[in-house]
Amino acid sequence: MSKWKNILLWIIAVALTIGIAAYQRLTGPTYPISGKVEVSGQAIDYKFPRSHGGPGGEEIKIEVKNNEIKGKFRYKRYKSHDDWTEADMSRNIDLLSYVIPHQPPAGKVMYQVILIDGSDREYKVTDEPIIIRFKGDVPPYALIPHIILIFLAMVFSARTGLEAIFNGKNVYRQALWTIILLFLGGLVFGPIIQKYAFDAYWTGWPFGHDLTDNKTIVAFIIWIIALWKIKKGNKPRMWAIIGSLVLLVVFLIPHSVLGSEIDYTQE
């Protein structure tokens, strides 16, 4: 394989990984919800969080320049028998805000912001309540290596598949690097992050249904099988492509789907 072809394939692998990472983040259940709502002829932008890390409550804010417009906040714990709690939002110049009380790691709260104009007409900012999940604070020394290693694992996985498609000679070496990076990022630093965030190292099968944990172990097992087949020379290029496609599909699944959560109805 020529030098320039090799460089081009690495560029494609990196670009593909960046695109998948962006898609995963934007479609995940913890990405903020944003949009516009019209109140009394005024378009009001909003951006509401769906994840909170660390101590303290989560402040929900919306900029409303018209002082005649008031805000009402409704919330209750998700998966609970609680009644809805309603409270007035505080105004600080142009900002209406309310602080959701802190929840333990994996605790979720449903909330909704309602704006009220000068004639007491109510406008729901979002059609449906938003669910926010609380988690513990994850230190950078655990989070940063996890992100870097998982990103590199995806790059090497994509590059291995491209190497197989274009009949390159480095399929086994790149597959080996894929497994090493996936193991370190997903099965070493992944559980460490899980422990900091939700006080449990592993919440996937057989202990739970956390899709992030489950999809990581499935991808790792498939790549172990693929590496063994590649080393044995048993349709190595086909297995390299299969491993690459499986990890691609795994990364297309939004992060934190079916993640850890407290069932308050069991209290």
Secondary structure as GFF3:
##gff-version 3
##sequence-region A 1 267
A	DSSP	alpha_helix	3	27	.	.	.	ID=ss1
A	DSSP	beta_strand	33	39	.	.	.	ID=ss2
A	DSSP	beta_strand	42	48	.	.	.	ID=ss3
A	DSSP	beta_strand	51	53	.	.	.	ID=ss4
A	DSSP	beta_strand	58	63	.	.	.	ID=ss5
A	DSSP	beta_strand	70	77	.	.	.	ID=ss6
A	DSSP	beta_strand	85	88	.	.	.	ID=ss7
A	DSSP	beta_strand	90	92	.	.	.	ID=ss8
A	DSSP	beta_strand	95	100	.	.	.	ID=ss9
A	DSSP	beta_strand	108	116	.	.	.	ID=ss10
A	DSSP	beta_strand	122	124	.	.	.	ID=ss11
A	DSSP	beta_strand	130	135	.	.	.	ID=ss12
A	DSSP	alpha_helix	140	165	.	.	.	ID=ss13
A	DSSP	alpha_helix	171	182	.	.	.	ID=ss14
A	DSSP	pi_helix	183	188	.	.	.	ID=ss15
A	DSSP	alpha_helix	189	198	.	.	.	ID=ss16
A	DSSP	alpha_helix	211	232	.	.	.	ID=ss17
A	DSSP	alpha_helix	236	252	.	.	.	ID=ss18
A	DSSP	three_ten_helix	264	266	.	.	.	ID=ss19
###
